[in-house]
Amino acid sequence: MTKNQVFLMLSALAALCVIIWQRKPIIETVSETMGKLTRSQFVQKFAPLVMMVSKGTGLFPSVFLAQGILESNNGNSSLSKEAKNYFGIKADPSWAGMYVLKPTTEYVNGVPVSTSAKFRAYPSVLDGFQDRVNFLKKNTRYAKAGVFIAVTPEKQAEALQRAGYATDPEYSNLLIKLINQNNLKQFDGSGVNV
C-alpha cells in the first residue's frame, strides 16, 4: 500500500467516525454533501419520522409522505430548508409561532395566481412534522371532510382536498400519483389507523 492509499483510507475512516460520533444517518450526510435530495432519498430519510408521528392518528404515512414530496419539492424548497415547513402550512391568525413570508401559487376559480403568504416556521424538522398532525386535528374541517376516517390513502387524499388543504384542483390526483409512483403504501402497515 502506498502512503497515498493509507492517507485516503485513514481520511475515510476519520470521516466515518465523525458521522457516527454526531449520530447523523449516513444518508443525511451524503445528501448534505450532494446538495439536493432525490425523491427516493426524501422517502428513505423521512419515512421513519412520518410513521412515528402518524401512528394511531388515522393518518396514512403514504399520504403524509406524498404531501411532503409535493409541498417541499422532495425537501429541496426554500420553505423546507429555511423554515423546516415541509407541508406548506400557512401561518394563519391562530398561529402564534415564527413565520416566513414566501411566494406561492394559489388557484382562484381554477386559475393559478402568484402571490405571497406567511408560512409557519419551526425550530426542528420533528416540530414541523408533528405540527402537520396537530394542524389537521385542530381544524375541524378535516374531520368533517372525513380525513381521519378514510379507509384508503386515496380516500384520505380526496378528503384533504375536500377540506381545502390546497387550492390546486388537481391536488388529490397529484398525491395519489405520487403514492403509486413511489410505492408509498408500503409504509402504511396493515390498514386503517396505523
N, C-alpha and C positions, 0 to 999 in steps of 0.2 A: 504494500500500500504506500502511495506517495504521501508526502506531507500535505499536499493539497486535498487529497481524498480524506485524510484523517481530520483536517480542519473542517471540511464540509460536513463530515459525519458528526463531529462534536458540535458544530453550529446547529445542525438539525436537532440533535439531542437536547441542546440548551433551549431551543425554541419550544420543543415539546414539553420540557419541564416547566417553562413559564406558563404555557397553556394549562397544564394540569394544576399548577400552583394557583392560578387565577380562577380555576374551576369553570373555565369557559368551554362550552362544547366546541369540538374541533370544527364542525360545520359552520358555527358562527364566526370563528377565526378565519376560516377560508373565505367565507362570504365577505367579511370586512375587508380582507386583503383584495378581493376581486372587485369590490365596489358595489355592484348591483346584485340583488338576489334574483335567481331564476324562479319560476313558479314552483318547480319541484323542491328547491331549497326552502322557499317560503313554507310549503306544506310540511317538509321534514322538520323545520325549525319550530313551527308554531303548533303543530298537531297535538303534542303532549299538553301544552298550556291550554289549548281550546278544550280538549277532553276533560281536563281538570276543572276548569271554571264552568263548564256547561253541565257537569254531572248532576243529575237529579233535578234539572230545571225544566225539562221538557223541550229544550233547545237542541236541535241536531247539530253535532260538530261539523257535519258536511256543509250545512248552510252557513254556519259560523265561519268556516274556512273560506268558502266561496265569497262571502261578503268581504272578508279581509283581502282576498286576492283582488277582487273587483275595486273596492274602495281605496286600496292603497297601492295599486299597480304592483302587486307582488311584494309589498313592503318597501317600495322604492320612491313613493311620493314624498314631497317635501312635508306634507302634513304628518305622515307616519314617522319620518325621520326627525323632524323638529319637535313635534307635539306628542309623539307616541300615540297618535289617534289613527288607528288602522281601519276604522269603520265609518269615517265621515260624519261623526256625531257632532251636531251643531251645539253651540253654547247659547241655548235659548234663555229667556229670563229666569227660569228656575235654576240655572247653573250658577253656583257661587264660586267656582274654581277658576283656575287660569284659563286663558283662551288665546288663540291666534287668529288674525284676520288673513283669509286666503281667498284667491279667486276660485270660482266654482261655476259649474253649468247647471242651471235649473231648467226644467221643462215647464213651459206655460202654454196650456192648450196644445200640448204635443210638440211645441216648437222650442228648441234649445236656446236659452238666453244666458249670456255671460254676465256674471255679477260677482260680488264678493260677499263673504259671510264670516261670522265669528264661529270658530270651531273649538271644541273643548281641547285642552292641553293637559297632559298627565305627567306626573313625576316619573312613572315607570311604565314599561310595557304591560306588566301584570295589572296595574291600576287601570289602564286603558281597556284591557280585555274584560276585567271584572265590571267596569262601568257599562260595557255593551250589554251585559246581562241585567244590571241594575236599571239601565235606561229602558229596556224593554219591559221589565217588571213594573216600574213606576208609572209608565204611561199606559193607562187603561185601554187605550185604543188598540194596543197589540193583543191583549187578552180578548177584547170584543171581536177582533178580526179572526180569532182562532189560532194565533201563533203558538200558544202553549199546548193546544190540544191536537195539533196537526199530527196525523199518523204516518206521514211520509215527508221526506225532505222537500219534495216538490210542492206538497200542500203547504208546508211552512213558508217556503219562498213566496208562494202566491198570497198567503196571509200577510206576510211582511209588506208586500206591495199594496194590498187592500188597505192596510193600516196607515199607509202613507210614509213608509220608511224613506222612500226615494221618489222623486218626481218623474224619473225616466219611465215612460210607458212600457219599456221592454225589460225593466229591472228583474222581475221574477224569471223571465226567459233566460236572461244573462246568467243569473245564479244557477239555474238548472243546467244550463250548458256547461258551466264551469264544474259543477258537481260531477257530471257524467264524463267530461273530457279528462278529468284528473283523478277519477276513481276515489272520490272523497267519501263515498258511503262506507268505505272500509273502516272509517273512524267512528261510525255511528253505533257500533256494538250490536247488541241483539234486538234492538227495537225501540219503541216509544219511550220517552222519558229516561233516556240513557244517562 
